[in-house]
Amino acid sequence: MIYYQYRWQQSPPWATKTNADAPAGSDAAALNNELGDPTNMYYATTADFRTFSDPVKWIDRKNVIIDTTMLRDDDGWWYRVSKDSEITIERTRNPYAVAREVLRTDDPNEWSFVGTLTDLLGNGRYSEHYLEGPELFVFNDDDVATVNGRPMRYGLMCDQYAEGKGYTPFRSADLGSRDPLDWAAADDIDFGRLKKRHGAILPITEAEYEAIEDTFAN
């Protein structure tokens, strides 16, 4: 699960199967899927994590969707990476927009398809059959690598659940780009022996890391 701040509210999204037995015309029936697989993504807004709005169906796909991650860039665009039939990248200026399939709309107020890891990196092992649990983040300035002559400012982790290997990292110079040169597997990152799996990514500085080590080393 992720949450993000927008309009002074937090919006936790989650995946669940719809209630196929809900009476026609009921509020619950309005949340049912319209396409294929009954698992959809929903969100509810909250200001304090004690009271929540009614749930809203956020993503409806023909294929199952269980994981999604999102971040807002400095230019006002929101980027979302989801596990559906692929590891799918989309963008919008309105993160509350409801998506009922993967479409390239080029409408800034709707979610618009950018690409998939499979297509951008030309590797079939980057599909949903191998990867799940995507997590987007922004690298600290000192950690930005240059690949193909382009500063790779953005990071994406995906869990190699099918092979039991934990996270594998990727880099991007532009999350809205369909140019394969703006995307790369981050083969130089060493996670050590401990397997890293689902979880939010929090970039910290060297000084912050040392403070954590000093505080919790024992």
Solvent accessible surface area in square Angstrom, and as a share of the most:
residue,aa,sasa,rsa
1,M,174,0.78
2,I,22,0.11
3,Y,130,0.50
4,Y,19,0.07
5,Q,105,0.46
6,Y,43,0.16
7,R,156,0.57
8,W,215,0.75
9,Q,69,0.31
10,Q,32,0.14
11,S,0,0.00
12,P,9,0.06
13,P,3,0.02
14,W,91,0.32
15,A,37,0.28
16,T,58,0.34
17,K,146,0.62
18,T,22,0.13
19,N,84,0.43
20,A,90,0.70
21,D,131,0.68
22,A,13,0.10
23,P,97,0.61
24,A,107,0.83
25,G,84,0.80
26,S,35,0.23
27,D,128,0.67
28,A,43,0.33
29,A,25,0.19
30,A,80,0.62
31,L,47,0.24
32,N,35,0.18
33,N,40,0.21
34,E,104,0.47
35,L,43,0.22
36,G,60,0.58
37,D,39,0.20
38,P,55,0.35
39,T,10,0.06
40,N,0,0.00
41,M,6,0.03
42,Y,7,0.03
43,Y,21,0.08
44,A,5,0.04
45,T,20,0.12
46,T,4,0.02
47,A,84,0.65
48,D,60,0.31
49,F,92,0.38
50,R,196,0.71
51,T,98,0.57
52,F,106,0.44
53,S,51,0.33
54,D,118,0.61
55,P,54,0.34
56,V,54,0.31
57,K,12,0.05
58,W,1,0.00
59,I,0,0.00
60,D,0,0.00
61,R,3,0.01
62,K,124,0.52
63,N,77,0.39
64,V,54,0.31
65,I,0,0.00
66,I,69,0.35
67,D,28,0.14
68,T,13,0.07
69,T,3,0.02
70,M,16,0.07
71,L,22,0.11
72,R,134,0.49
73,D,18,0.10
74,D,118,0.61
75,D,81,0.42
76,G,11,0.11
77,W,39,0.14
78,W,7,0.02
79,Y,6,0.02
80,R,0,0.00
81,V,0,0.00
82,S,0,0.00
83,K,13,0.05
84,D,2,0.01
85,S,49,0.32
86,E,44,0.20
87,I,0,0.00
88,T,2,0.01
89,I,0,0.00
90,E,1,0.01
91,R,72,0.26
92,T,0,0.00
93,R,99,0.36
94,N,40,0.21
95,P,0,0.00
96,Y,32,0.12
97,A,9,0.07
98,V,46,0.26
99,A,8,0.06
100,R,117,0.43
101,E,43,0.19
102,V,43,0.25
103,L,105,0.52
104,R,141,0.51
105,T,55,0.32
106,D,98,0.51
107,D,55,0.29
108,P,58,0.36
109,N,91,0.47
110,E,73,0.33
111,W,10,0.04
112,S,8,0.05
113,F,51,0.21
114,V,4,0.03
115,G,5,0.05
116,T,10,0.06
117,L,0,0.00
118,T,30,0.17
119,D,101,0.53
120,L,11,0.05
121,L,44,0.22
122,G,69,0.67
123,N,50,0.26
124,G,50,0.48
125,R,121,0.44
126,Y,37,0.14
127,S,9,0.06
128,E,26,0.12
129,H,123,0.55
130,Y,63,0.24
131,L,3,0.01
132,E,24,0.11
133,G,6,0.06
134,P,2,0.02
135,E,23,0.11
136,L,14,0.07
137,F,17,0.07
138,V,51,0.29
139,F,25,0.11
140,N,40,0.20
141,D,133,0.69
142,D,142,0.74
143,D,76,0.39
144,V,44,0.26
145,A,29,0.22
146,T,92,0.53
147,V,43,0.24
148,N,81,0.42
149,G,68,0.65
150,R,70,0.26
151,P,86,0.54
152,M,0,0.00
153,R,82,0.30
154,Y,12,0.04
155,G,1,0.01
156,L,3,0.01
157,M,17,0.08
158,C,0,0.00
159,D,0,0.00
160,Q,33,0.15
161,Y,74,0.28
162,A,55,0.42
163,E,63,0.28
164,G,39,0.38
165,K,124,0.53
166,G,0,0.00
167,Y,16,0.06
168,T,25,0.15
169,P,13,0.08
170,F,1,0.01
171,R,19,0.07
172,S,2,0.01
173,A,25,0.20
174,D,62,0.32
175,L,2,0.01
176,G,14,0.13
177,S,15,0.09
178,R,98,0.36
179,D,53,0.27
180,P,76,0.48
181,L,87,0.43
182,D,15,0.08
183,W,4,0.02
184,A,15,0.12
185,A,36,0.28
186,A,2,0.01
187,D,130,0.68
188,D,107,0.55
189,I,54,0.28
190,D,126,0.65
191,F,59,0.24
192,G,52,0.50
193,R,248,0.90
194,L,135,0.67
195,K,107,0.45
196,K,69,0.29
197,R,115,0.42
198,H,94,0.42
199,G,34,0.33
200,A,90,0.69
201,I,45,0.23
202,L,147,0.73
203,P,50,0.32
204,I,57,0.29
205,T,69,0.40
206,E,121,0.54
207,A,72,0.56
208,E,83,0.37
209,Y,111,0.42
210,E,91,0.41
211,A,56,0.43
212,I,80,0.41
213,E,82,0.37
214,D,122,0.63
215,T,95,0.55
216,F,151,0.63
217,A,73,0.57
218,N,192,0.98
